[in-house]
Amino acid sequence: MKGLSLTLTALLSVWCLSTGLAQSSEEALKPITRTYALKNVTIVTKPGQTILNGTVVVKDGLILNAGQNVSIPADAKIIPADSMFVYAGFIDALSNAGIPKPEVRPATGGTGGGGQRPTGVNPGTPPNDLAGIQPELRARDLIKPADKSIEDLRKLGFTNAQVSPIGKMLPGSSALISLGGTAADNMILKDNFAMISQLVGAQGVYPNTIMAVMSKFRELYKQAEQAKAHEKMYAANPAGMVRPEVDRSLQAFYPVLDKQRPICFVAPDLKSVYRVLAMQQELNFPLILGGLLQAWTLADQLKAKNIPIILSLDLPKMEKKEPAKKDSTAAKDPEMERLEKRRADEMKLYETQAAVFAGKGINFGFSTLNAKTADIREALRRMVKAGLKEDQALAALTTTPAAMFGVAQSLGTVEKGKIANLVVSKKSYFDEKSQIRYVFVDGNLYEFEAEAPAAKPGTAGAGKGAAPSDLSKFIGKWSYSIDAGDQVYKGVISLIDEGGKLGGSWTGSDGQSKPLSNPSLKGSELTFSSSVNMGQDIPLDFNITFDGAKFSGKVKAGDFGVFPVEGSKEPRD
């Protein structure tokens, strides 16, 4: 019996030890305290309202207090933030953060224009996933909390985002999420907030043109109205009626038909905005216009309609001007001067759009959709330099999207009782020398190291982005891939020296070689144009930036959208 007792005692000890280790492992993931204090800070409680030498106390995920002469709990961890600025966490009004790209079906060509489809698919009646019609998908079911894109946005001060599935004309429904956490369900603030749509056609199957997408959208909307009416009548009295078929794609429209859910239409260019407004007037669905990039001429019309607006932060890249050579006596090319002026005038329109909207009293949020994270803060600064007031820019990042998403009682301002989503920066956020030091998401602290000062051109460490001394580093063949969502297109860009200027050709997925039109190399940024035939001629505008033996950038494919492109230099034969 004594031996049995010892054995049971040993087993119990092992069980207690393993249980204790498991508990210790779980506890190790939790912070020692969830109470924090930021002292002697400038609190921007809301756009246009500031408290100097204030204190913000965070406890259990909420703002316990914010103001002057605030008492600090004994268990609070004091964050070294003297003289820093505290803002409400920013809200990305439209994003794909944390959403993986959908898997691509194996394709075998045969569509004649570069678009490919799986073998055996009827291009006129493809399955919904190939047609880009999946409104029943939910962002909630797709979110990957550990995805780097979430961390990248958080480093910029974003604590929340409306995230959308990735796809074509109807990729699914969005969710408003917190940009922090380890479980997708715990990140959700609002599920199924909006149905996402865009005028983007499928590859190689119907609907593959903008007109076809619009026609298909109208068809689906009318079919949903009929299906909903059928279900209602059947539920009231099924006698003598055929039982309604279940179609999840059509059922996804029901909350829209009931005006309970808006359609967030991504419409970056002017033509898309006109087309979406025409469909909205015809079908009368609740609308949010998202990702607007070229809508300045419609400001008055949009104000009159009182449609929620989300402007794009994906501004066209500014061309870096090369300093004129002192000993240069060559006359300037008048045609080149006119071209440069036209580009500068067009760039100004993009940069002043937000100021134009704000000046007319139009509230808007900002979208990071398609924007590089490295360019987002610079895009905001460019808008501010072009006339957008800092308070207006801050409103577009905080109070306006909070109201748009119906969460103004918990997000958007630094006030007692609200969710502790905060951005803490050295200097004003919009100052060029400002650095983000801390971000709170649901009261959880994320700390970022102070950035090293940027190296000056010509000094050690200034390599990236510095102007190249010659063309030799660019000459050669570069493999590229264009990610079009449900299809990846690959080919080769061949660059040559044409009398001191960069020229060459590129080969598309159809195997045909085409010359680069109007190639322009500024520093390490190359732009050129071309076209591809996919049943119709589609203009292509490339904008890529070289970084050693690699490059990355974007290609605008007519009205089909903007897609990421990346590549690497091939070894010489």
KELOMAR-982457 format. One line per field, with one value per residue (C-alpha): residue number from 0; chain; x, y, z. Coordinates in steps of 0.5 Angstrom, whole numbers, plus 500, padded with zeros to 3 digits. Layout:
nuro: NUM ... $
lummar: A ... $
xx: X ... $
yy: Y ... $
zz: Z ... $
END
This chain:
nuro: 0 1 2 3 4 5 6 7 8 9 10 11 12 13 14 15 16 17 18 19 20 21 22 23 24 25 26 27 28 29 30 31 32 33 34 35 36 37 38 39 40 41 42 43 44 45 46 47 48 49 50 51 52 53 54 55 56 57 58 59 60 61 62 63 64 65 66 67 68 69 70 71 72 73 74 75 76 77 78 79 80 81 82 83 84 85 86 87 88 89 90 91 92 93 94 95 96 97 98 99 100 101 102 103 104 105 106 107 108 109 110 111 112 113 114 115 116 117 118 119 120 121 122 123 124 125 126 127 128 129 130 131 132 133 134 135 136 137 138 139 140 141 142 143 144 145 146 147 148 149 150 151 152 153 154 155 156 157 158 159 160 161 162 163 164 165 166 167 168 169 170 171 172 173 174 175 176 177 178 179 180 181 182 183 184 185 186 187 188 189 190 191 192 193 194 195 196 197 198 199 200 201 202 203 204 205 206 207 208 209 210 211 212 213 214 215 216 217 218 219 220 221 222 223 224 225 226 227 228 229 230 231 232 233 234 235 236 237 238 239 240 241 242 243 244 245 246 247 248 249 250 251 252 253 254 255 256 257 258 259 260 261 262 263 264 265 266 267 268 269 270 271 272 273 274 275 276 277 278 279 280 281 282 283 284 285 286 287 288 289 290 291 292 293 294 295 296 297 298 299 300 301 302 303 304 305 306 307 308 309 310 311 312 313 314 315 316 317 318 319 320 321 322 323 324 325 326 327 328 329 330 331 332 333 334 335 336 337 338 339 340 341 342 343 344 345 346 347 348 349 350 351 352 353 354 355 356 357 358 359 360 361 362 363 364 365 366 367 368 369 370 371 372 373 374 375 376 377 378 379 380 381 382 383 384 385 386 387 388 389 390 391 392 393 394 395 396 397 398 399 400 401 402 403 404 405 406 407 408 409 410 411 412 413 414 415 416 417 418 419 420 421 422 423 424 425 426 427 428 429 430 431 432 433 434 435 436 437 438 439 440 441 442 443 444 445 446 447 448 449 450 451 452 453 454 455 456 457 458 459 460 461 462 463 464 465 466 467 468 469 470 471 472 473 474 475 476 477 478 479 480 481 482 483 484 485 486 487 488 489 490 491 492 493 494 495 496 497 498 499 500 501 502 503 504 505 506 507 508 509 510 511 512 513 514 515 516 517 518 519 520 521 522 523 524 525 526 527 528 529 530 531 532 533 534 535 536 537 538 539 540 541 542 543 544 545 546 547 548 549 550 551 552 553 554 555 556 557 558 559 560 561 562 563 564 565 566 567 568 569 570 571 572 $
lummar: A A A A A A A A A A A A A A A A A A A A A A A A A A A A A A A A A A A A A A A A A A A A A A A A A A A A A A A A A A A A A A A A A A A A A A A A A A A A A A A A A A A A A A A A A A A A A A A A A A A A A A A A A A A A A A A A A A A A A A A A A A A A A A A A A A A A A A A A A A A A A A A A A A A A A A A A A A A A A A A A A A A A A A A A A A A A A A A A A A A A A A A A A A A A A A A A A A A A A A A A A A A A A A A A A A A A A A A A A A A A A A A A A A A A A A A A A A A A A A A A A A A A A A A A A A A A A A A A A A A A A A A A A A A A A A A A A A A A A A A A A A A A A A A A A A A A A A A A A A A A A A A A A A A A A A A A A A A A A A A A A A A A A A A A A A A A A A A A A A A A A A A A A A A A A A A A A A A A A A A A A A A A A A A A A A A A A A A A A A A A A A A A A A A A A A A A A A A A A A A A A A A A A A A A A A A A A A A A A A A A A A A A A A A A A A A A A A A A A A A A A A A A A A A A A A A A A A A A A A A A A A A A A A A A A A A A A A A A A A A A A A A A A A A A A A A A A A A A A A A A A A A A A A A A A A A A A A A A A A A A A A A A A A A A A A A A A A A A A A A A A A A A A A A A A A A A A A A A A A A A A A A A A A A A A A A A A $
xx: 500 506 509 502 501 508 506 500 504 509 504 500 506 507 500 501 508 505 499 503 507 502 499 505 506 499 501 507 504 500 503 505 500 494 494 499 500 502 505 506 504 500 493 489 483 479 481 482 482 488 490 497 501 496 496 492 491 489 486 484 483 479 481 481 482 485 486 490 491 489 491 495 493 499 499 500 506 509 511 516 513 514 513 510 503 497 492 486 488 487 482 483 476 478 483 485 490 490 486 490 490 485 488 488 485 491 490 492 490 486 483 487 488 493 487 487 481 481 480 473 470 464 467 459 457 463 462 461 468 471 466 468 461 462 458 457 464 466 472 471 472 479 483 490 491 499 499 505 500 497 503 505 499 500 507 503 498 492 489 482 480 475 477 475 476 480 477 473 466 463 469 465 463 467 468 471 477 482 489 491 490 491 484 480 473 476 478 471 468 463 461 458 459 458 458 464 463 468 468 473 472 474 480 478 470 464 463 470 469 466 460 459 460 455 450 451 451 444 442 444 440 434 434 435 429 425 428 427 420 419 422 417 411 413 414 407 403 407 401 402 408 415 420 425 432 438 443 447 450 443 441 447 444 438 440 442 435 432 437 440 447 451 455 462 463 471 471 478 477 472 469 468 464 460 458 457 452 448 447 445 440 437 437 437 441 445 452 459 464 471 478 476 483 480 473 475 470 464 465 459 455 457 456 449 447 450 454 459 466 473 479 485 492 495 497 501 508 512 517 524 527 534 539 541 548 552 556 550 549 544 537 531 526 520 516 519 517 510 510 513 508 502 505 506 499 495 499 497 489 491 494 489 483 482 483 477 473 474 473 466 464 464 467 471 475 482 483 490 487 493 498 505 505 512 508 502 505 508 501 498 504 503 495 497 502 497 492 488 489 492 485 481 486 486 478 479 483 479 472 469 470 468 462 461 462 457 462 463 461 467 473 475 477 481 476 474 471 473 477 484 486 492 498 504 509 514 512 506 504 504 511 516 521 515 516 511 514 508 501 495 490 485 489 495 502 506 513 517 524 526 528 535 536 536 543 544 545 553 554 554 548 544 544 537 533 539 540 544 551 550 545 549 546 539 541 539 533 529 523 517 510 504 499 492 488 486 492 499 502 509 514 521 523 529 533 538 542 539 545 545 537 534 530 528 522 518 515 508 504 502 510 510 515 513 517 517 513 516 520 523 528 528 533 531 524 522 516 513 507 505 498 496 490 485 480 481 487 488 493 498 502 508 511 517 522 529 533 539 537 530 524 517 511 505 502 495 491 486 480 481 485 492 496 502 508 515 521 529 534 536 544 547 548 $
yy: 500 505 503 505 511 514 512 516 522 522 521 527 531 530 532 538 540 539 543 549 549 550 555 559 558 561 567 568 571 576 582 583 589 592 599 604 611 617 623 630 629 633 629 631 628 630 634 641 640 639 638 640 637 632 624 618 612 606 600 593 595 602 609 610 618 623 630 634 633 626 621 615 608 605 599 603 602 609 609 614 619 626 631 626 627 622 621 616 610 611 607 604 605 600 595 588 587 580 577 572 572 567 560 560 554 551 554 551 557 557 564 567 574 572 571 563 559 551 546 544 551 554 561 564 560 559 557 563 563 563 569 573 572 570 575 570 570 573 577 574 567 569 573 571 575 574 576 582 587 588 589 594 598 598 601 607 608 604 600 598 597 595 589 586 579 579 578 581 584 581 578 578 582 586 586 592 589 591 590 586 580 572 570 572 572 576 582 583 589 589 583 583 591 592 588 589 590 593 594 588 583 576 573 569 568 572 577 579 587 593 593 585 586 592 587 581 586 588 581 579 584 583 575 577 581 575 570 574 575 568 566 571 568 561 562 565 560 554 550 549 553 550 550 556 554 556 560 563 569 571 571 575 581 580 585 590 590 591 597 594 593 598 596 599 600 601 606 609 613 618 613 608 613 615 608 606 612 610 603 606 611 605 600 604 601 604 606 607 610 607 608 614 617 621 624 632 634 630 634 638 632 627 632 633 626 625 619 616 617 613 617 613 614 610 617 616 617 623 624 625 631 631 637 641 640 647 646 644 649 645 648 645 641 644 638 635 641 641 634 635 641 637 631 636 639 632 630 637 634 628 631 637 632 631 639 640 635 638 645 643 640 633 628 622 617 614 607 604 599 598 603 601 601 605 611 612 617 621 621 624 629 631 632 636 640 641 644 639 642 637 637 635 629 627 627 623 618 618 621 621 613 612 615 612 605 606 606 613 611 607 609 616 620 620 620 616 610 609 603 604 605 610 613 616 620 624 631 632 626 630 633 630 628 625 618 613 610 607 604 601 596 594 597 592 596 595 599 601 603 610 610 612 619 618 618 623 622 620 617 610 607 612 607 605 610 614 616 611 614 610 605 599 596 596 593 586 581 582 576 579 577 581 579 580 576 570 569 571 573 572 575 578 586 587 593 596 602 607 612 614 613 607 603 596 591 586 579 578 571 571 570 576 582 589 595 600 606 613 609 614 613 617 615 608 609 606 608 606 604 599 595 587 584 580 580 588 592 594 600 598 603 600 604 600 601 598 595 592 586 586 591 592 597 597 596 600 596 600 600 593 596 597 590 589 587 585 582 580 580 574 572 573 568 $
zz: 500 502 495 491 496 493 486 486 490 484 479 482 483 475 474 478 475 468 469 473 467 462 466 466 459 458 463 460 454 458 460 467 467 463 466 463 464 459 463 460 453 448 448 441 444 437 431 433 440 444 452 453 459 460 462 459 463 460 464 462 454 456 457 464 464 459 461 466 474 473 478 476 479 483 479 472 468 466 459 457 453 455 450 445 442 443 438 437 433 426 422 415 412 406 406 405 411 414 408 404 396 394 391 383 379 375 368 361 356 350 351 346 349 355 360 362 365 367 362 361 363 359 358 358 364 369 376 380 383 377 375 381 384 391 395 400 403 409 411 418 416 412 416 418 425 424 417 416 413 419 423 417 418 426 425 421 427 424 430 426 419 414 411 405 401 395 388 382 382 388 393 399 405 409 417 421 425 431 428 434 437 436 434 428 432 437 432 430 431 426 422 415 415 407 401 397 389 384 376 375 370 370 366 360 362 363 365 363 361 365 361 362 370 370 366 371 377 375 373 380 383 380 381 388 389 385 390 396 394 392 399 403 399 400 408 408 405 401 399 391 391 389 394 393 391 396 392 397 392 391 399 400 397 402 407 401 399 406 406 412 409 404 398 398 391 389 384 383 377 374 369 375 379 374 372 379 381 374 377 384 381 377 383 389 393 400 397 400 394 396 394 390 386 381 383 384 378 382 388 388 385 391 396 394 394 401 399 404 401 402 398 396 399 393 390 383 385 384 379 382 379 377 379 372 371 372 365 361 355 351 350 353 349 349 348 354 358 356 358 365 366 364 369 374 373 373 380 383 382 385 391 392 391 399 400 395 398 405 402 400 407 404 410 408 410 407 404 404 398 393 397 399 406 405 401 406 411 405 401 407 408 400 401 407 403 397 402 406 414 419 423 416 415 422 422 416 420 426 427 420 419 426 425 418 421 427 432 434 441 442 437 434 440 446 451 458 457 450 447 448 441 441 437 440 436 437 434 430 426 420 421 416 422 427 429 432 438 441 439 443 440 445 451 449 448 441 442 436 436 435 427 425 422 414 411 406 399 397 404 407 407 402 397 396 392 391 383 379 376 370 366 367 373 369 363 362 362 368 370 372 375 375 381 378 384 381 375 375 369 368 362 361 361 357 358 353 353 347 346 354 355 357 352 350 350 354 353 355 357 350 348 344 344 345 345 351 350 353 358 363 368 374 379 380 378 371 368 361 357 353 351 351 347 351 346 346 347 354 355 361 365 369 375 378 383 382 389 387 383 384 383 385 383 380 373 371 366 363 367 370 376 378 380 384 379 382 379 379 374 370 370 364 359 $
END
